[in-house]
């Protein structure tokens, strides 16, 4: 996923997301071709279309984001158990947990 921020003269930045898998360098070069145009341009991504005037653009920032929504795999034998409910009678700090095999 790419986050694109377009900075323009006298206006708030425009934020656009795109899920294009293209390498960041080549993606940025392709996007920079908008700045070579003297007319109004359309930046179209999977999620958004933005009509922009290239002569008013100060800069464009493209960032690659990491997908943090990938599922976490936990083995079925692993159980997270509160020390409050463990069989040991040790003093335990509030909300302290241990990983046990059951």
N, C-alpha and C positions, 0 to 999 in steps of 0.2 A: 504494500500500500504506500502510496506517495502522498505527502501533504504539500500543497503548493500555496504559497503566499505571494500575492501580487501587490506591490507597493506602488501607489500612484501619487501624483502631485495633488496636494490639498484634499485628499480623501482617505477614509479608513482603509486598511488593508483588506483585500478580498482573499478569503480562505476557500480552497477547493481540494477535494480528495479524489484520488484516482487509484484503482486497483491494478493498474498496468504492471506486468511483471518484467518489463524491459529494464536493462541495466541503468543505473542512475545517471551515468555520464552521457550515454546516448540519448536517454530521455530528456535530459537537460538541454542538450544541443538541439534536439528537435523542437523543444519548447521555445528556445531562444530565437527561432526563425520568426516568431510573432513580432519581435522587436524590429526586424528588417522591413516590415510592411509599413507603408505610409497611411493606409486606409484603416477603417475599423475592422477588427479581426474577431473571430469567434474561437474561443478555447473550449473544446468539447471533451468531456471525460465521460466515463460510464455513468456517473451520478449527476453531473452538472454541465450546463452550457453557460459560458460567460462571454458577453459582448464587450469588447474593450477597445480603447483607442491607444495604440502602441506609443504615440508621441507623448502620452501622459504617464507612461509607466517609468518609474524610477528604477525598480529592480524586481526580480522574481526569485524567490527562494524555494528550492525543491528539497524536501527531506524524505528519506526512506524511513518508514515506521516498521517496527517489529510487531508481529502478531502475538499479543500476549494472551489471546483467548484460546490457546491450544489446551486441550484437556491434560490434566495431570494423571499419570498412570500410577495407581497404588496396587500393590499385590494384595490379593484377597486375604492373605494370612496376617497382614499388618493391621493392627488395631490401635487407634489413638485413644488412650484412656486417661482421664483426669487422675492425678495423684490423690485427690480427695477420696476417690473410690477404690484406691488400691488396698491390698491386704496389709501392707506395711504400716506401722504406726509411727511414721516420721513426721516431724513438723514440715509443712509444705506452704510455700508462698501461694497466695491467691492466684487462680487461673494458670497454674503451672501444669504442663502435660508431659507425659512420657510416651514413647513408642514401645509397645509390647507385642510379642508373638503369641497369639491365642488360636 
